[in-house]
Amino acid sequence: VEAPRGFRQQTLNYHPGEASPTAQHTHPSVTMAAPVPPPQAPPGMLRGMVKQVLSGDTLVVQGLDSSRGPPPEKQVTLAYLSAPRLGNRNQPDAPFAWPAREFLRGWLIGKQVNFSVDYANQQGRQFGTVTTDDGTSVSQVVVAEGWARVFAPRPQEGAPAPADPSGVIEHLTQLEAGARAEGKGMWNEEPGAAAAATRHVDYSPDPNALVAALGGERVTAVVEHVSSGSGLKVLLLPGFQHVTLLLAGVVTPSVRR
């Protein structure tokens, strides 16, 4: 029987032919190990849980301490990267924006990561480094898989171009060249690849038509936002209908705004 995660296995010294400890009504001296402490962020970095993935290069990271109310959140865009932009009601998706977002979401959503904020642009958007527990650079993986291009931040007027003392931009550029050469991700130039990788969202589907077509069926969907304990905004697949879903027969406390 495996020990619970975070605890060492308890071992009883019992040999065939001997009375078992239970039969002897003895209780062996057992020292239970303390739970394994949770991973800590490396020096200079913070730790949080990925609550939301907004695009192929931007995450919302939530703090881990909820003892004093809802933990803080920080939006972090991966430094030196630019992924294809998802659209909205007024603007269509860029080609490959959806699979780029889904690659990052499928990998990191709900998981704890380490992050730091490295710089901000003139609009206050914050760019940083994100790593997993084993030290994997999220930026390097995203670029190597072809889901973002590399760019150096533009210097403010009159300021020198940003330096790259640690070679981060140079290494990312090399990874991008490899992804381009292999036609990975957004660099796939096969005929029809860009069109097939572009979603077309129906932001105002007819609810009666949806119920008639999908009522009683199991439907795959991506949860885009949880508004309350019983309310969600979801994207139905494969049709990309954007709907608000309320759990039937459930009433939960309202969330103060």
Buried (B, 14 or more C-beta within 10 A) or exposed (E): EEEEEEEEEEEEEEEEEEEEEEEEEEEEEEEEEEEEEEEEBEEEBBBBBBBBBBBBBBBBBBBEEEEEEEBEEBBBBBBBBBBBBBBEEEEBBBBBBBBBBBBBBEBBBEEBBBBBBBEEEEEEEBBBBBBBBEEEBBBBBBBBBBBBBBEEBEEEEEEEEBEBEEEBBEBBBEBBEBBBEEEBBBBBEEEEBBEEBBBEBBEEBEEEEBEEEEEEEEBEBBEBEBBBEBBBBBBBEEBBBBBEBEEEEEEEEEEEE
